[in-house]
Amino acid sequence: MDHLTPVVFTDSWGSHVAIASLQGRGIPSPEPESELWMGAHEAGPSVTDRPSAPDLAAVVAADPVGELGEWCVEHFGARLPYLLKVLAPGRAISIQVHPTAERARAVRAVTGDTVYVDDEAKPELLLAIAPFEVFVGMRPYDEVAEIAAALGVGRLTAIVRRAAEAEDRLHAVLGVLGTPPGEAADFARQVVAACVRLEACEGELGAASAAIVAVAEDHPDDIGLIVLLLMHHRVLHPGEFIDVAAGVLHSYVRGLGIEVLANSDNVVRAGLTSKEVNVPELLRVVEPRADGIPGRGRSVEPGLEVFDTASDRFRLHRVTPRRPLPADGSPRIVFCLRGRVTLSSRSGTLELGDAGSAFVPAGEGPVLLDGAGEVYLVSVPPF
């Protein structure tokens, strides 16, 4: 078993409080901290406590079968198939979508690393550990038309009406992304001003309008503000999750959560970001009727919950201490969100405190979890 030192990312959209507090560091942090990575992704592999402190990507590369197991290597190659994160946005993350693996490979065959950087899909599951605001999936066309009518912005109303004649009405509504750059700021301002007038309304219209106004404080004049209005607005409460597959339009706004995803960095963006925007590719890969699948943990036996996902690359569990860890035979990452626990196996013991994590190789054998804390574990299906 290896104690992991995770990597802290400092994107501008991160929080000055959340991750530092979890790790017991002083707040506010000097820079905004957006993500805490635990895994073997090449862009931020965790450091292990082995002699000379190799990172986990190097450890896996040196002995894929020994670390991941023969079944995992046979099905997913010589890389850990998943990445575990703590996600802490202090303001809205870009509107984005992830491609299928087939799309990523086809595009890379033509463009190299210009659009996508690996050959994998990037399904992800986000579990709220504090209230977490998200926009995920597109509203039905009739609901979009009702919102446009209530806003009363002529340009948006015209786009929605034209879309009514299209074969795929929701995809046609995303034509707002084709607004000429010189006209986008004024269009966004008109929509935000209309939202200000409506945010006191009861129900979903008022809540969505208020959410757009709040995001506009950090992203003024961004065409993405209009796209958010076309999407489902949700607040996940602690213990609730959303499972996001390829093709699902999404933007995470604010909160604190555990995210598990396939070990990929393939993403295309369409607003609310200073990073590269690729509207033509996003419109090719987006599935307008695809939505994130919400849920809560499902008890499979006393002291063990699983958070169901459609992905074949990872399984997320919550484990109550004083029991064996599940998924013996799979490469596992154990994350102690809060508390203090001990992992015991034939190779020895390892202690984890607040925000502590460990890698358990596939061949480690049975591992006993003891102590008191809130503990999560990621494994590779079918384990």
PAMI-931868 format. One record per residue: chain; x, y, z of N, C-alpha, C in turn. Coordinates in steps of 0.1 Angstrom, whole numbers, always signed. Layout:
<nodes>
 mol   nc1   nc2   nc3  cac1  cac2  cac3   cc1   cc2   cc3
   A     X     Y     Z     X     Y     Z     X     Y     Z
...
</nodes>
This chain:
<nodes>
 mol   nc1   nc2   nc3  cac1  cac2  cac3   cc1   cc2   cc3
   A    +9   -12    +0    +0    +0    +0    +9   +12    +0
   A    +4   +23    -7   +12   +35    -8    +4   +47    -3
   A   +10   +54    +6    +4   +67   +10    +6   +77    -2
   A    -4   +84    -6    -3   +93   -17    -3  +108   -12
   A    +5  +116   -19    +5  +130   -18    -2  +136   -30
   A   -14  +141   -28   -22  +145   -40   -16  +158   -45
   A   -21  +162   -57   -17  +174   -64   -28  +184   -63
   A   -25  +196   -59   -34  +207   -58   -33  +216   -70
   A   -44  +218   -77   -44  +227   -89   -50  +241   -85
   A   -45  +251   -91   -48  +265   -87   -54  +273   -99
   A   -64  +267  -105   -72  +274  -115   -79  +286  -109
   A   -81  +296  -117   -87  +309  -113  -101  +307  -107
   A  -108  +296  -112  -122  +294  -107  -123  +287   -94
   A  -111  +284   -87  -111  +276   -75  -115  +284   -63
   A  -115  +277   -51  -119  +283   -39  -106  +286   -30
   A  -107  +297   -23   -96  +300   -13   -98  +293    +0
   A  -108  +286    +2  -112  +280   +15  -113  +265   +15
   A  -120  +259    +5  -125  +246    +6  -114  +235    +8
   A  -105  +234    -2   -95  +224    -2   -85  +226   +10
   A   -81  +239   +12   -72  +242   +23   -78  +237   +36
   A   -91  +240   +38   -98  +236   +51   -98  +221   +52
   A  -101  +213   +41  -101  +199   +42   -87  +193   +46
   A   -76  +200   +41   -63  +195   +44   -57  +201   +57
   A   -65  +209   +64   -60  +215   +77   -50  +226   +75
   A   -50  +232   +63   -41  +244   +61   -48  +257   +64
   A   -40  +267   +66   -46  +280   +69   -54  +286   +57
   A   -65  +293   +60   -73  +299   +50   -73  +315   +53
   A   -75  +322   +42   -76  +318   +28   -63  +314   +22
   A   -63  +305   +13   -51  +300    +6   -46  +312    -3
   A   -33  +313    -5   -27  +324   -13   -33  +325   -27
   A   -36  +313   -33   -42  +312   -46   -55  +304   -46
   A   -64  +307   -55   -76  +299   -56   -72  +284   -59
   A   -78  +275   -51   -75  +261   -53   -87  +254   -58
   A   -86  +248   -70   -97  +242   -78   -99  +227   -76
   A   -88  +220   -76   -89  +205   -77   -78  +199   -68
   A   -81  +188   -62   -72  +179   -56   -72  +166   -63
   A   -61  +162   -69   -60  +150   -77   -53  +139   -70
   A   -60  +127   -70   -54  +115   -65   -55  +104   -75
   A   -43  +101   -81   -43   +91   -92   -30   +92   -99
   A   -30   +87  -112   -18   +85  -120   -20   +92  -133
   A   -28  +102  -134   -28  +110  -147   -15  +117  -149
   A   -11  +117  -161    +3  +123  -164    +3  +138  -161
   A    -8  +145  -162    -8  +159  -159    -7  +163  -144
   A    -8  +153  -136    -7  +156  -121    -7  +143  -113
   A    +2  +134  -115    +2  +122  -107    +6  +124   -93
   A    -1  +116   -84    +2  +117   -70   +16  +111   -67
   A   +23  +116   -57   +36  +111   -53   +33  +100   -42
   A   +41   +89   -43   +40   +78   -34   +51   +79   -23
   A   +50   +71   -13   +60   +71    -2   +70   +60    -4
   A   +71   +55   -16   +82   +45   -19   +96   +51   -19
   A  +106   +43   -18  +120   +49   -18  +122   +58   -31
   A  +128   +69   -29  +130   +79   -40  +117   +86   -44
   A  +106   +83   -38   +93   +90   -40   +89   +91   -54
   A   +88   +80   -61   +82   +80   -75   +67   +84   -75
   A   +63   +90   -86   +49   +92   -86   +41   +80   -90
   A   +28   +80   -89   +20   +68   -91   +20   +64  -106
   A   +21   +73  -115   +21   +70  -129   +34   +62  -132
   A   +45   +66  -126   +58   +59  -128   +57   +45  -122
   A   +51   +44  -110   +50   +31  -103   +42   +21  -112
   A   +31   +26  -117   +22   +17  -126   +30   +14  -139
   A   +36   +23  -145   +44   +21  -157   +55   +10  -155
   A   +61   +10  -144   +72    +1  -141   +67   -14  -140
   A   +54   -16  -136   +49   -29  -134   +34   -29  -135
   A   +29   -27  -147   +14   -26  -149    +6   -38  -143
   A   +10   -50  -146    +3   -62  -142    +4   -63  -127
   A   +15   -60  -121   +17   -61  -106    +9   -51   -99
   A    +7   -39  -104    +0   -28   -97   -15   -28  -100
   A   -18   -31  -113   -32   -30  -117   -39   -43  -118
   A   -32   -54  -119   -38   -67  -121   -39   -71  -136
   A   -39   -84  -138   -39   -89  -152   -52   -85  -159
   A   -63   -86  -152   -76   -83  -158   -77   -69  -162
   A   -73   -60  -153   -74   -46  -156   -65   -42  -168
   A   -53   -47  -169   -44   -44  -180   -50   -49  -193
   A   -56   -61  -192   -61   -67  -204   -73   -59  -210
   A   -81   -53  -201   -93   -46  -206   -91   -31  -208
   A   -81   -25  -201   -80   -11  -201   -66    -6  -204
   A   -57   -15  -206   -43   -11  -209   -35    -8  -197
   A   -23    -3  -199   -13    -2  -188   -13   +11  -181
   A   -25   +17  -179   -27   +29  -172   -39   +27  -162
   A   -38   +33  -150   -49   +33  -141   -61   +39  -148
   A   -72   +31  -148   -84   +36  -157   -91   +48  -152
   A   -89   +52  -139   -97   +63  -133   -88   +73  -126
   A   -95   +84  -123   -88   +95  -115   -98  +100  -105
   A   -93  +102   -92  -102  +106   -81   -98  +121   -78
   A  -108  +129   -77  -106  +143   -74  -115  +148   -63
   A  -110  +159   -56  -119  +167   -48  -120  +180   -57
   A  -133  +184   -60  -136  +195   -69  -141  +206   -61
   A  -136  +218   -62  -139  +230   -53  -141  +243   -61
   A  -151  +244   -70  -153  +256   -77  -158  +267   -68
   A  -152  +279   -69  -157  +291   -63  -165  +300   -72
   A  -164  +296   -85  -172  +303   -95  -174  +293  -107
   A  -183  +296  -116  -187  +286  -126  -175  +282  -135
   A  -174  +269  -137  -165  +263  -146  -171  +263  -160
   A  -162  +262  -170  -167  +263  -184  -178  +254  -187
   A  -187  +258  -196  -197  +250  -203  -189  +240  -212
   A  -191  +227  -210  -183  +218  -217  -190  +205  -220
   A  -184  +197  -228  -189  +183  -231  -177  +174  -234
   A  -178  +161  -232  -168  +152  -234  -171  +143  -246
   A  -162  +139  -254  -165  +130  -266  -165  +116  -262
   A  -171  +108  -270  -169   +93  -269  -155   +89  -272
   A  -151   +78  -268  -137   +73  -272  -136   +72  -287
   A  -146   +67  -294  -146   +66  -308  -144   +79  -315
   A  -151   +90  -310  -149  +103  -316  -135  +108  -314
   A  -130  +107  -301  -116  +111  -298  -106  +105  -307
   A  -107   +92  -309   -97   +85  -318   -98   +89  -332
   A  -110   +91  -337  -112   +95  -351  -106  +109  -353
   A  -109  +119  -344  -104  +132  -346   -88  +132  -344
   A   -83  +125  -335   -69  +125  -332   -61  +119  -344
   A   -68  +110  -351   -61  +104  -363   -59  +114  -374
   A   -67  +125  -374   -66  +136  -384   -58  +148  -378
   A   -60  +151  -366   -55  +164  -360   -44  +162  -350
   A   -41  +150  -346   -31  +147  -336   -36  +152  -322
   A   -28  +159  -315   -33  +164  -301   -39  +178  -301
   A   -43  +183  -313   -48  +196  -314   -62  +198  -307
   A   -70  +188  -309   -84  +189  -303   -85  +181  -290
   A   -81  +168  -291   -81  +159  -280   -67  +153  -277
   A   -65  +151  -265   -51  +147  -261   -49  +133  -258
   A   -60  +125  -258   -58  +110  -256   -70  +103  -263
   A   -70   +90  -264   -79   +83  -271   -91   +78  -263
   A   -94   +84  -252  -104   +79  -242  -116   +88  -241
   A  -127   +82  -237  -138   +90  -232  -136   +95  -218
   A  -144  +104  -213  -142  +110  -200  -155  +110  -192
   A  -162   +99  -190  -173   +99  -182  -169  +103  -168
   A  -179  +109  -160  -175  +113  -147  -187  +113  -138
   A  -185  +111  -125  -195  +111  -114  -191  +121  -104
   A  -201  +130  -101  -198  +141   -91  -207  +138   -79
   A  -201  +136   -67  -208  +134   -55  -207  +147   -46
   A  -218  +153   -42  -217  +165   -34  -213  +161   -19
   A  -203  +168   -14  -200  +166    +1  -203  +179    +8
   A  -208  +189    +1  -214  +202    +5  -223  +206    -6
   A  -233  +215    -3  -242  +219   -14  -234  +222   -27
   A  -238  +217   -38  -231  +219   -51  -240  +223   -62
   A  -238  +235   -67  -247  +240   -78  -242  +236   -92
   A  -251  +231  -100  -246  +226  -113  -257  +230  -124
   A  -252  +231  -136  -261  +231  -148  -257  +218  -156
   A  -267  +209  -158  -264  +197  -165  -275  +193  -174
   A  -272  +190  -187  -282  +186  -196  -291  +197  -201
   A  -297  +196  -212  -306  +206  -218  -320  +204  -214
   A  -327  +215  -212  -342  +215  -209  -349  +210  -222
   A  -361  +204  -221  -369  +201  -233  -372  +214  -241
   A  -374  +212  -254  -376  +224  -262  -388  +233  -257
   A  -399  +227  -253  -411  +235  -249  -407  +243  -237
   A  -399  +238  -228  -395  +245  -216  -386  +257  -220
   A  -377  +255  -230  -369  +265  -235  -377  +276  -241
   A  -387  +273  -248  -396  +282  -255  -404  +291  -244
   A  -408  +284  -233  -415  +292  -223  -405  +302  -216
   A  -393  +298  -214  -383  +307  -207  -381  +319  -217
   A  -379  +316  -230  -376  +327  -239  -388  +336  -240
   A  -400  +331  -239  -411  +340  -240  -412  +349  -227
   A  -409  +343  -215  -409  +351  -203  -398  +361  -203
   A  -387  +359  -209  -376  +368  -209  -379  +380  -218
   A  -385  +377  -229  -389  +388  -239  -377  +394  -246
   A  -366  +387  -248  -355  +392  -255  -357  +388  -270
   A  -359  +398  -279  -362  +395  -292  -353  +386  -300
   A  -340  +387  -298  -331  +379  -305  -332  +364  -301
   A  -333  +362  -288  -335  +348  -283  -348  +342  -287
   A  -359  +350  -287  -372  +345  -291  -371  +341  -306
   A  -364  +349  -314  -363  +346  -328  -355  +333  -331
   A  -345  +330  -323  -337  +318  -324  -345  +306  -320
   A  -353  +307  -310  -361  +296  -305  -372  +293  -315
   A  -378  +304  -321  -389  +301  -330  -383  +295  -343
   A  -372  +299  -348  -366  +293  -360  -363  +278  -357
   A  -358  +275  -345  -355  +261  -341  -367  +252  -342
   A  -379  +258  -340  -391  +249  -340  -393  +242  -353
   A  -387  +247  -364  -388  +241  -377  -377  +231  -380
   A  -367  +230  -371  -355  +222  -374  -358  +207  -370
   A  -351  +198  -376  -353  +184  -373  -349  +181  -359
   A  -338  +187  -354  -334  +186  -340  -335  +200  -334
   A  -346  +203  -327  -349  +216  -322  -339  +221  -312
   A  -336  +212  -303  -326  +216  -292  -313  +219  -298
   A  -308  +211  -307  -295  +214  -313  -295  +227  -320
   A  -307  +230  -327  -308  +243  -334  -308  +255  -324
   A  -314  +253  -312  -314  +264  -302  -299  +267  -298
   A  -290  +257  -298  -276  +260  -295  -270  +269  -305
   A  -277  +273  -316  -273  +283  -325  -269  +296  -318
   A  -273  +298  -306  -269  +311  -299  -254  +311  -298
   A  -247  +300  -299  -233  +300  -298  -226  +305  -311
   A  -235  +306  -321  -229  +312  -334  -231  +327  -334
   A  -235  +334  -324  -236  +348  -323  -223  +354  -327
   A  -222  +364  -336  -209  +370  -340  -203  +376  -327
   A  -190  +375  -326  -183  +380  -314  -186  +395  -311
   A  -187  +403  -321  -190  +417  -319  -204  +420  -313
   A  -213  +410  -314  -227  +411  -310  -230  +403  -297
   A  -221  +395  -293  -223  +386  -282  -225  +393  -269
   A  -217  +403  -266  -218  +410  -253  -231  +417  -251
   A  -236  +424  -262  -249  +430  -260  -260  +420  -259
   A  -260  +409  -266  -270  +399  -265  -270  +393  -250
   A  -258  +390  -245  -258  +385  -231  -263  +395  -221
   A  -260  +408  -223  -265  +418  -214  -280  +419  -214
   A  -286  +418  -226  -301  +419  -227  -307  +407  -219
   A  -301  +395  -220  -306  +383  -214  -305  +385  -199
   A  -293  +389  -194  -290  +390  -180  -300  +401  -174
   A  -302  +412  -181  -311  +422  -176  -325  +417  -174
   A  -329  +408  -184  -342  +402  -183  -343  +393  -171
   A  -332  +386  -168  -331  +376  -157  -333  +384  -144
   A  -327  +396  -143  -328  +404  -131  -342  +407  -128
   A  -350  +410  -138  -364  +413  -137  -372  +401  -132
   A  -367  +389  -135  -375  +377  -133  -370  +369  -120
   A  -359  +373  -115  -353  +364  -104  -361  +364   -91
   A  -370  +373   -90  -379  +373   -78  -391  +364   -80
   A  -393  +359   -92  -405  +350   -95  -403  +337   -87
   A  -415  +331   -84  -415  +319   -77  -412  +307   -87
   A  -407  +296   -81  -405  +284   -89  -392  +284   -97
   A  -392  +275  -107  -380  +273  -115  -375  +285  -123
   A  -384  +293  -128  -380  +304  -136  -373  +314  -128
   A  -378  +317  -116  -370  +326  -107  -357  +321  -103
   A  -357  +308   -99  -344  +302   -95  -333  +302  -106
   A  -338  +298  -118  -328  +298  -129  -324  +312  -132
   A  -333  +322  -132  -329  +336  -135  -319  +341  -125
   A  -321  +338  -112  -312  +342  -101  -298  +336  -103
   A  -298  +323  -107  -286  +316  -109  -278  +323  -121
   A  -284  +327  -131  -278  +333  -143  -272  +347  -138
   A  -280  +354  -131  -275  +367  -126  -262  +365  -117
   A  -262  +355  -109  -250  +353  -100  -238  +349  -109
   A  -240  +341  -118  -228  +337  -127  -223  +349  -135
   A  -233  +358  -139  -229  +369  -147  -219  +379  -139
   A  -219  +378  -126  -210  +386  -118  -196  +382  -121
   A  -193  +370  -124  -180  +365  -126  -177  +364  -141
   A  -187  +363  -150  -185  +361  -164  -194  +371  -172
   A  -192  +384  -170  -201  +394  -177  -199  +393  -192
   A  -210  +395  -199  -209  +396  -214  -206  +383  -221
   A  -207  +371  -214  -203  +358  -220  -215  +352  -226
   A  -214  +348  -238  -225  +341  -245  -229  +328  -238
   A  -220  +323  -230  -224  +311  -222  -235  +313  -212
   A  -237  +325  -208  -248  +328  -199  -261  +324  -205
   A  -263  +326  -218  -275  +323  -225  -276  +308  -226
   A  -265  +301  -228  -266  +286  -229  -270  +280  -216
   A  -265  +286  -205  -270  +281  -192  -285  +281  -190
   A  -291  +291  -196  -306  +292  -195  -313  +280  -202
   A  -306  +274  -211  -311  +263  -219  -309  +250  -212
   A  -303  +250  -200  -299  +238  -193  -306  +236  -180
   A  -307  +224  -175  -313  +221  -162  -304  +227  -151
   A  -310  +234  -142  -302  +240  -130  -306  +232  -118
   A  -296  +227  -111  -298  +218   -99  -288  +222   -88
   A  -292  +220   -76  -283  +220   -64  -283  +207   -58
   A  -271  +200   -59  -270  +187   -52  -267  +189   -38
   A  -274  +182   -29  -271  +183   -15  -262  +171   -11
   A  -255  +173    +1  -246  +163    +5  -252  +149    +4
   A  -244  +140    -2  -249  +126    -4  -256  +124   -18
   A  -259  +134   -25  -265  +133   -38  -254  +133   -49
   A  -256  +126   -60  -246  +126   -70  -252  +128   -84
   A  -244  +131   -94  -249  +131  -108  -238  +124  -116
   A  -243  +115  -125  -235  +107  -134  -235  +113  -148
   A  -224  +117  -153  -223  +125  -166  -216  +117  -176
   A  -223  +113  -186  -217  +105  -197  -212  +114  -208
   A  -206  +107  -218  -201  +115  -230  -213  +122  -237
   A  -211  +134  -242  -222  +141  -249  -231  +150  -241
   A  -230  +149  -227  -238  +156  -219  -233  +170  -216
   A  -240  +181  -220  -236  +194  -217  -237  +197  -202
   A  -226  +203  -197  -226  +206  -183  -217  +217  -179
   A  -220  +223  -168  -211  +234  -161  -213  +233  -146
   A  -202  +231  -139  -203  +230  -124  -200  +245  -119
   A  -209  +249  -110  -209  +263  -106  -201  +266   -93
   A  -206  +260   -83  -200  +263   -70  -203  +252   -60
   A  -193  +249   -51  -196  +239   -41  -183  +231   -38
   A  -185  +219   -32  -174  +210   -29  -179  +196   -31
   A  -171  +188   -39  -176  +175   -42  -164  +165   -45
   A  -167  +153   -44  -158  +142   -49  -162  +139   -63
   A  -152  +139   -72  -154  +135   -86  -145  +124   -89
   A  -152  +114   -96  -144  +102  -101  -147  +102  -116
   A  -136  +101  -124  -137  +101  -139  -127   +92  -145
   A  -130   +88  -157  -120   +81  -165  -108   +89  -166
   A   -96   +82  -167   -83   +88  -167   -80   +95  -180
   A   -87  +106  -183   -87  +113  -196   -87  +128  -193
   A   -83  +135  -203   -84  +150  -202   -90  +155  -215
   A   -99  +148  -221  -106  +152  -233  -118  +160  -230
   A  -118  +173  -235  -130  +182  -232  -130  +192  -243
   A  -142  +196  -247  -144  +208  -255  -153  +218  -248
   A  -150  +231  -250  -157  +241  -242  -164  +251  -251
   A  -174  +258  -245  -182  +267  -253  -186  +279  -245
   A  -178  +284  -235  -182  +296  -228  -178  +295  -214
   A  -178  +307  -207  -174  +308  -193  -160  +303  -190
   A  -151  +307  -199  -137  +302  -197  -128  +311  -205
   A  -115  +312  -200  -105  +319  -207   -97  +309  -215
   A  -100  +296  -214   -93  +285  -222   -99  +285  -236
   A   -93  +276  -244   -98  +276  -258  -112  +271  -259
   A  -120  +278  -267  -134  +274  -270  -134  +268  -284
   A  -142  +257  -285  -143  +250  -298  -157  +247  -301
   A  -165  +257  -305  -179  +256  -307  -182  +246  -318
   A  -176  +246  -330  -179  +236  -340  -178  +221  -335
   A  -167  +218  -328  -166  +205  -323  -176  +201  -312
   A  -179  +211  -303  -189  +209  -293  -202  +205  -299
   A  -206  +213  -310  -219  +210  -316  -219  +197  -323
   A  -207  +191  -327  -207  +178  -333  -208  +167  -322
   A  -203  +169  -310  -203  +158  -301  -214  +159  -290
   A  -221  +171  -289  -231  +172  -279  -243  +164  -282
   A  -249  +158  -272  -262  +150  -273  -273  +158  -266
   A  -280  +167  -273  -289  +176  -267  -300  +170  -257
   A  -304  +157  -260  -314  +151  -251  -307  +143  -240
   A  -294  +142  -240  -287  +135  -229  -286  +143  -216
   A  -289  +137  -205  -289  +144  -193  -280  +137  -183
   A  -275  +144  -173  -269  +137  -162  -279  +129  -154
   A  -274  +117  -148  -283  +109  -141  -281  +111  -126
   A  -291  +116  -119  -289  +119  -105  -292  +107   -96
   A  -287  +107   -84  -289   +96   -75  -283   +98   -62
   A  -285   +88   -53  -279   +87   -40  -272   +74   -38
   A  -264   +72   -28  -257   +60   -26  -267   +48   -23
   A  -263   +36   -28  -272   +25   -27  -265   +15   -18
   A  -272   +11    -7  -266    +1    +3  -265   -12    -3
   A  -253   -19    -4  -252   -32    -9  -250   -42    +2
   A  -245   -38   +14  -244   -46   +26  -241   -37   +37
   A  -242   -41   +50  -240   -32   +61  -226   -26   +60
   A  -226   -12   +61  -213    -5   +61  -208    -2   +47
   A  -215    -5   +37  -210    -3   +23  -221    +2   +14
   A  -218   +13    +8  -226   +19    -2  -219   +20   -16
   A  -226   +20   -27  -221   +22   -40  -229   +33   -47
   A  -222   +41   -54  -228   +52   -62  -228   +47   -77
   A  -240   +44   -82  -241   +37   -94  -237   +47  -106
   A  -230   +41  -116  -226   +48  -128  -227   +39  -140
   A  -229   +46  -151  -229   +38  -164  -215   +35  -169
   A  -205   +41  -163  -191   +39  -167  -186   +25  -164
   A  -177   +20  -173  -171    +7  -170  -157    +9  -165
   A  -152   +22  -162  -139   +25  -158  -137   +26  -143
   A  -148   +28  -135  -146   +31  -121  -159   +27  -114
   A  -158   +25  -101  -169   +24   -91  -165   +31   -79
   A  -174   +40   -74  -172   +47   -62  -180   +41   -50
   A  -174   +39   -39  -180   +33   -27  -178   +42   -15
   A  -187   +42    -6  -185   +48    +7  -185   +36   +17
   A  -174   +36   +25  -171   +24   +34  -171   +29   +48
   A  -179   +22   +57  -179   +25   +71  -167   +17   +77
   A  -159   +24   +85  -147   +16   +91  -151    +4   +99
   A  -141    -3  +103  -142   -16  +110  -149   -27  +102
   A  -144   -28   +90  -148   -38   +80  -137   -40   +70
   A  -137   -51   +62  -128   -52   +51  -131   -42   +40
   A  -121   -38   +33  -124   -30   +21  -130   -38   +10
   A  -139   -33    +2  -144   -41    -9  -134   -41   -21
   A  -138   -49   -31  -131   -49   -44  -117   -55   -43
   A  -115   -65   -35  -102   -72   -34   -98   -77   -48
   A   -86   -74   -53   -82   -78   -66   -82   -67   -76
   A   -88   -56   -73   -88   -44   -81   -78   -34   -76
   A   -72   -26   -85   -64   -14   -80   -73    -4   -74
   A   -71    +0   -62   -80    +8   -54   -73   +21   -49
   A   -81   +32   -48   -76   +44   -41   -86   +46   -30
   A   -81   +48   -18   -88   +50    -6   -87   +64    -2
   A   -98   +71    +1   -97   +85    +5  -105   +87   +18
   A   -98   +92   +28  -105   +96   +41  -108  +110   +40
   A  -121  +114   +38  -125  +128   +38  -123  +134   +51
   A  -128  +128   +62  -127  +133   +75  -125  +122   +85
   A  -117  +124   +96  -115  +114  +106  -101  +109  +106
   A   -99   +97  +112   -86   +90  +112   -89   +75  +112
   A   -83   +69  +102   -85   +55  +100   -72   +48   +97
   A   -72   +34   +99   -60   +26   +96   -63   +15   +86
   A   -55   +13   +76   -56    +2   +67   -46    -8   +71
   A   -50   -21   +72   -41   -32   +76   -42   -43   +66
   A   -30   -48   +62   -30   -59   +52   -18   -67   +56
   A   -15   -77   +48    -4   -86   +50   +10   -79   +49
   A    +9   -67   +42   +22   -60   +40   +24   -49   +51
   A   +14   -47   +60   +16   -38   +71    +4   -29   +73
   A    +6   -17   +79    -5    -8   +82    -2    +6   +77
   A   -12   +13   +74   -11   +27   +69   -22   +35   +75
   A   -18   +47   +81   -28   +55   +87   -32   +67   +78
   A   -44   +71   +78   -49   +82   +70   -57   +91   +79
   A   -54  +104   +78   -62  +114   +85   -71  +122   +75
   A   -75  +134   +79   -83  +143   +71   -77  +145   +57
   A   -85  +142   +47   -81  +144   +33   -69  +135   +29
   A   -67  +124   +36   -56  +115   +33   -60  +104   +24
   A   -50   +99   +16   -54   +90    +5   -43   +79    +4
   A   -46   +68    -2   -37   +57    -3   -40   +49   -16
   A   -30   +43   -22   -32   +34   -34   -30   +20   -29
   A   -39   +11   -32   -38    -3   -28   -37   -11   -41
   A   -25   -17   -44   -23   -24   -56   -33   -36   -57
   A   -35   -41   -69   -45   -52   -72   -41   -64   -64
   A   -28   -67   -62   -24   -79   -56   -22   -78   -41
   A   -26   -68   -35   -24   -66   -20   -31   -76   -12
   A   -42   -81   -16   -50   -90    -8   -59   -83    +1
   A   -66   -90   +10   -76   -84   +19   -70   -72   +27
   A   -78   -62   +29   -74   -50   +36   -85   -47   +46
   A   -81   -45   +59   -91   -42   +69   -91   -27   +72
   A  -102   -21   +72  -104    -6   +75  -109    -5   +89
   A  -101    +2   +97  -105    +4  +112  -104   +19  +115
   A  -109   +23  +126  -109   +37  +131  -123   +43  +130
   A  -123   +56  +128  -135   +64  +127  -134   +75  +116
   A  -142   +75  +106  -141   +85   +96  -150   +83   +85
   A  -151   +93   +76  -159   +92   +63  -149   +88   +52
   A  -151   +76   +47  -141   +70   +38  -147   +66   +25
   A  -141   +69   +14  -145   +66    +0  -134   +58    -6
   A  -139   +49   -15  -130   +40   -22  -134   +39   -37
   A  -124   +40   -46  -126   +38   -60  -119   +25   -64
   A  -127   +17   -72  -121    +5   -78  -125    +4   -93
   A  -120    -6   -99  -123    -9  -113  -134   -20  -114
   A  -144   -17  -122  -154   -28  -124  -148   -40  -130
   A  -152   -52  -128  -164   -56  -121  -162   -57  -105
   A  -151   -52  -100  -149   -54   -86  -157   -44   -78
</nodes>
